[in-house]
Amino acid sequence: MVVGDASLDIDTLVIGAGPGGYVAAIRAAQLGQKVLIVDKSELGGVCLNRGCIPSKALIAAAHQYESAQHGEAFGVTAENVKVDFAKTQEFKNSVVKKMTSGVTSLMKGNKIEVFNGECMFISDTEARVFNDHESPRYRFKHCIIATGSRPIELKPFPFGGRILSSTEALELPEIPKSMIVIGGGYIGAELGQMYSKFGTKVTIIEGMDTVLPGFDKDMTRLVAKNMAKTGIEIVTNAKAESAVQNDKEVTVKYSVGGEAKEVTAEYLLVTVGRRPNTDGELGLDLIGLELDERGLVKVDHQGRTNIPNIFAIGDIVPGLALAHKASYEGKIAAEAIAGHKSVVDYKVIPAVVFTDPECSSVGLTEKEAKDKGYKVKSGKFPFAGNGRAVSLNNAEGFVRIVANEENNLVLGAQIVGIEASNLIAELGLAIEMGATLEDIALTIHAHPTLGEIVMEAAELVEGHPIHVLK
Ligand SMILES: Cc1cc2nc3c(=O)[nH]c(=O)nc-3n(C[C@H](O)[C@H](O)[C@H](O)COP(=O)(O)OP(=O)(O)OC[C@H]3O[C@@H](n4cnc5c(N)ncnc54)[C@H](O)[C@@H]3O)c2cc1C
């Protein structure tokens, strides 16, 4: 470390340019702060480069392939439908490039200084940033740490060769013939189903009794049913124990109810969660930043750490590890630094999974609402009762609304079905605004749209549905 060299002065140092960091940097710049953002990798973080965006581009391509093959119901048939996976990867890379260059332009347009390199604290007001060419030292008034997370690596399944993390799974040059996925959470379920749609024989090994264990059973049942259609084998209540690989395949030993089993495939994808990037060279221990037992940074309702001028956001703080949560926290932290009274309110954080069918959830589930002591009423309106869903030949699923029986306030919602990812936004807004079932039911929704299902679900919970019998 070089000491005694001049420090450059900035108002706000943002470490990490993922959806938490780059959004925080923009908001801080909008509020008049002189901002430096540092990232040792690409702008956009995991989300744009190795997460949300590339996975959704590949999932879109898999859907396209499936629709091209299965248009019979519409009277559309096609022969010799082929996938050129190198082109699919090119498409995905081009999407990533468009999005990350967008972030570059936003940094430039907001006059945010960008440093491509690693960051290390010297004290609670100074940091050194360095790459192969330079290592300037910055003095900052405030800092927002947004260093994100990385895939958890389990001892029996070290990444390398035929054992992949989600990062390598997004980069495969060819469609694998077979793949084992350990962990049927949202990343494993999305990537496993994507490859299955491309023709890979997929086996998911999951420790709980269902894939997507965070969602209600009546939702995950539909996902599992659809996964079976493309031949995915889901092994639940299973414990993966070891893996042996050679240059062609990998064999995983696992047990179900004490019975030993094994499965062999071309690749093993391990998606068992993510670990916060709060260790390593960053020097959080040097400045005395407090972490919890899982290595997450302890923060208050503005994202402030135990060091008053240092904030933390995104995957390194407690809560769901999701991009939109990171961005939300980034805006709050930047506003808090500017002296605003902004605080986080986690009542409405949607969770969305891009499986087929998609799943989404916001606010409380029926069980959570009851556990919190609410008198609950709820109901689910089926996609099958909606003209748009039927005309898309995709009418499986439902919208469920959970409401407070005493005053009809919307407490939560869960959706499984086509476009569940987009439909959940209206229900998030309803909870955020304190809307009642009547507010949704009385809002005229255009016909024929999937949005009508939300309106009809509200009517159903009120007791007067039109397009299903009571
Ligand atoms: C396959 C996959 C699919 C996903 N899909 C979704 C989805 O559909 N929806 C969703 O909401 N979320 C999704 N996620 C999760 C989402 O990507 C993360 O929640 C989100 O990226 C977290 O944002 P962040 O800003 O906290 O950190 P990150 O995006 O992880 O960014 C952190 C940045 O910090 C940089 N950094 C770390 N340490 C240092 C250092 N010392 N110096 C300088 N720079 C440093 C890293 O290089 C990185 O660029 C997905 C994740 C994966 C892996």
The ligand as a Gaussian input file, in Angstrom:
#p B3LYP/6-31G(d) Opt

LIG

0 1
 C      -28.508000     -16.515000     -12.477000
 C      -29.113000     -15.392000     -11.655000
 C      -30.354000     -14.898000     -11.992000
 C      -30.909000     -13.868000     -11.255000
 N      -32.147000     -13.407000     -11.608000
 C      -32.710000     -12.415000     -10.906000
 C      -33.990000     -11.902000     -11.270000
 O      -34.614000     -12.371000     -12.226000
 N      -34.495000     -10.882000     -10.550000
 C      -33.828000     -10.351000      -9.474000
 O      -34.350000      -9.430000      -8.843000
 N      -32.623000     -10.811000      -9.101000
 C      -32.050000     -11.822000      -9.789000
 N      -30.802000     -12.273000      -9.424000
 C      -30.152000     -11.683000      -8.228000
 C      -29.497000     -10.338000      -8.575000
 O      -28.579000     -10.528000      -9.612000
 C      -28.830000      -9.768000      -7.338000
 O      -29.754000      -9.707000      -6.282000
 C      -28.304000      -8.373000      -7.619000
 O      -27.381000      -8.380000      -8.668000
 C      -27.665000      -7.774000      -6.368000
 O      -27.241000      -6.490000      -6.665000
 P      -26.076000      -5.772000      -5.854000
 O      -26.008000      -4.393000      -6.394000
 O      -26.276000      -5.966000      -4.405000
 O      -24.741000      -6.566000      -6.200000
 P      -24.116000      -7.225000      -7.507000
 O      -25.021000      -7.181000      -8.658000
 O      -23.617000      -8.545000      -7.046000
 O      -22.896000      -6.275000      -7.839000
 C      -21.815000      -6.137000      -6.961000
 C      -20.633000      -5.548000      -7.707000
 O      -19.618000      -5.224000      -6.756000
 C      -18.343000      -5.448000      -7.331000
 N      -17.350000      -5.606000      -6.247000
 C      -17.348000      -6.553000      -5.270000
 N      -16.304000      -6.326000      -4.432000
 C      -15.640000      -5.247000      -4.891000
 C      -14.481000      -4.518000      -4.466000
 N      -13.800000      -4.843000      -3.368000
 N      -14.090000      -3.464000      -5.203000
 C      -14.766000      -3.102000      -6.314000
 N      -15.858000      -3.727000      -6.764000
 C      -16.292000      -4.789000      -6.056000
 C      -18.555000      -6.714000      -8.153000
 O      -17.613000      -6.783000      -9.209000
 C      -19.988000      -6.521000      -8.690000
 O      -20.000000      -5.959000      -9.982000
 C      -30.199000     -13.299000     -10.153000
 C      -28.930000     -13.783000      -9.821000
 C      -28.387000     -14.816000     -10.547000
 C      -27.018000     -15.321000     -10.189000

